[in-house]
Structure formats: C-alpha cells, structure tokens
C-alpha cells in the first residue's frame, strides 16, 4: 500500500472524517484502484449479547469498504453515497478483528456496483463471515 498514491490519500482523508468509524475503532487498511480494506478490532463495544461481532458493526464496515472502493475510481470532484446494499451474515463473526474488503464489480458514470466480503481474522486464520453487494451513486462534491 503506497500511502503517497492519490487514491489512498483521498480515501484516508474521507475516512478520517467519519465519526462512526472512529467510534467503532475501525482503521483503514489496503487501498488500491477498485479495492479497499477496513479493519475492525474486537472490543466489547462492537459485540452483541453472545460475544460475537454485532451484525450492525459488520455491515457498517462492509458498507464503507464498498463505497471507498468505488471512490477510488472516480474523479476528485465526485463523492459517493450508498443507494442500496444487501449483506448476508454467513457465520458467527468471532476473532481478533474483522476485515471488510470492498471490490468494484462495475464502475459507471452514475452508478457503481461493489462486492463486499467480511472476514473474521484470528492470528493467521481468515474466515468469510459476511458477503454482500452494494450500489453507490456518484454525486458532485
């Protein structure tokens, strides 16, 4: 990950403005054209009653990873907003952290469709716990 690349700097600047990401304790990971990773460490503030990562926290980082993946392919005068997303929670999310990976499936002038995968990580183990798809709309900043 080259933190001097314009796409990384742009995503990092936007990510730093997100109060919810800061509140959850999420951090930006890898950023490349059409793909963004977001990490969420395990803490009591992001769990549900059984001690797993809460589905809301899981979906939130997936949403941001997909939106930022779309943003990496758009010009600097454009921002994105989610207009639709669907997430399937595939397995209980337990581990040291979650890693959400947003990947652009199709980038258009107005609408971009992204895939979102969320993995639970424990040491070197990585397990898919959620998968989804999202549509974002390009808006002028």
C-alpha positions in Angstrom: 0.0 0.0 0.0 1.6 3.2 -1.1 0.3 6.0 1.2 1.5 8.6 -1.3 -0.8 7.5 -4.0 -3.7 10.0 -4.7 -6.4 7.3 -4.2 -5.0 6.4 -0.8 -4.7 10.0 0.3 -8.2 10.8 -0.9 -9.8 7.8 0.8 -7.7 8.3 4.0 -8.8 12.0 4.2 -12.5 11.0 3.9 -12.2 8.0 6.3 -10.7 10.4 8.9 -13.9 12.5 8.8 -16.2 9.5 9.6 -17.2 9.8 13.2 -18.7 6.3 13.1 -15.5 4.6 12.0 -13.6 6.4 14.8 -16.4 5.5 17.3 -16.2 1.8 16.4 -12.4 1.8 16.4 -12.1 0.8 12.7 -8.9 1.6 10.7 -8.2 1.9 7.0 -6.1 -0.9 5.5 -5.1 -1.5 1.9 -6.3 0.9 -0.7 -5.8 0.2 -4.4 -7.9 1.2 -7.5 -11.2 -0.6 -7.2 -10.5 -2.2 -3.8 -10.4 -1.1 -0.2 -9.9 -2.9 3.1 -11.2 -1.8 6.5 -10.2 -3.5 9.8 -12.2 -3.6 13.0 -10.6 -4.9 16.2 -12.6 -6.9 18.6 -13.8 -4.9 21.6 -16.8 -5.1 23.9 -18.3 -2.0 22.2 -18.8 -3.9 18.9 -20.3 -7.1 20.2 -23.8 -8.5 20.5 -25.2 -10.4 23.5 -23.4 -13.7 22.7 -19.9 -12.1 22.3 -19.8 -12.1 18.5 -19.2 -9.0 16.4 -22.6 -7.3 16.0 -24.2 -7.6 12.6 -24.5 -3.8 12.5 -20.8 -3.3 13.0 -20.1 -6.0 10.4 -22.4 -4.3 7.9 -21.1 -0.9 8.6 -17.5 -1.6 7.8 -18.6 -3.5 4.7 -20.7 -0.5 3.5 -17.7 1.8 3.9 -15.3 -0.6 2.2 -17.5 -0.8 -0.8 -18.2 2.9 -1.0 -14.5 3.7 -0.8 -13.6 1.1 -3.4 -16.0 2.9 -5.7 -14.5 6.3 -4.8 -11.0 5.2 -5.9 -12.2 5.0 -9.5 -13.9 8.4 -9.6 -12.5 11.9 -10.3 -11.7 14.3 -7.4 -14.9 16.3 -7.9 -17.1 13.3 -7.2 -18.2 11.7 -3.9 -20.3 8.6 -3.4 -23.5 7.7 -1.4 -24.9 4.3 -1.0 -28.3 3.8 -2.6 -28.7 0.1 -1.9 -26.9 -2.7 -0.1 -27.6 -6.3 0.8 -25.5 -8.3 3.3 -25.8 -11.9 4.1 -24.3 -12.8 7.5 -22.9 -16.3 6.8 -21.4 -17.3 10.1 -20.9 -16.0 13.7 -18.2 -13.4 13.5 -15.7 -14.1 16.2 -12.0 -13.4 16.1 -9.3 -10.8 16.9 -10.7 -8.5 14.2 -12.9 -8.2 11.2 -11.6 -7.3 7.7 -14.0 -5.9 5.2 -13.0 -5.9 1.6 -14.8 -3.8 -0.9 -14.3 -4.5 -4.6 -15.8 -2.7 -7.6 -17.7 -5.1 -9.9 -18.7 -2.3 -12.4 -18.0 1.3 -12.3 -20.3 3.6 -14.2 -20.7 7.4 -14.6 -23.6 7.5 -12.2 -23.9 4.1 -10.5 -21.2 1.7 -9.3 -21.8 -1.8 -8.1 -19.5 -3.3 -5.5 -19.0 -6.6 -3.8 -18.4 -6.6 -0.1 -16.8 -9.5 1.8 -16.1 -9.5 5.6 -13.6 -11.9 7.1 -13.1 -12.8 10.8 -9.3 -13.0 11.5 -7.7 -14.8 14.4 -3.9 -15.0 14.1 -3.2 -16.4 10.6 -6.8 -17.8 10.2 -9.2 -15.9 8.0 -12.9 -17.0 7.7 -15.6 -15.4 5.5 -18.4 -14.3 7.8 -20.5 -12.0 5.6 -20.9 -11.2 1.9 -22.9 -8.7 0.1 -23.4 -6.3 -2.8 -23.9 -2.6 -2.9 -24.8 0.1 -5.4 -23.5 3.6 -4.9 -24.3 6.8 -6.7 -21.8 9.3 -7.8 -22.6 12.9 -6.6 -20.7 16.1 -7.2 -18.8 17.2 -4.2 
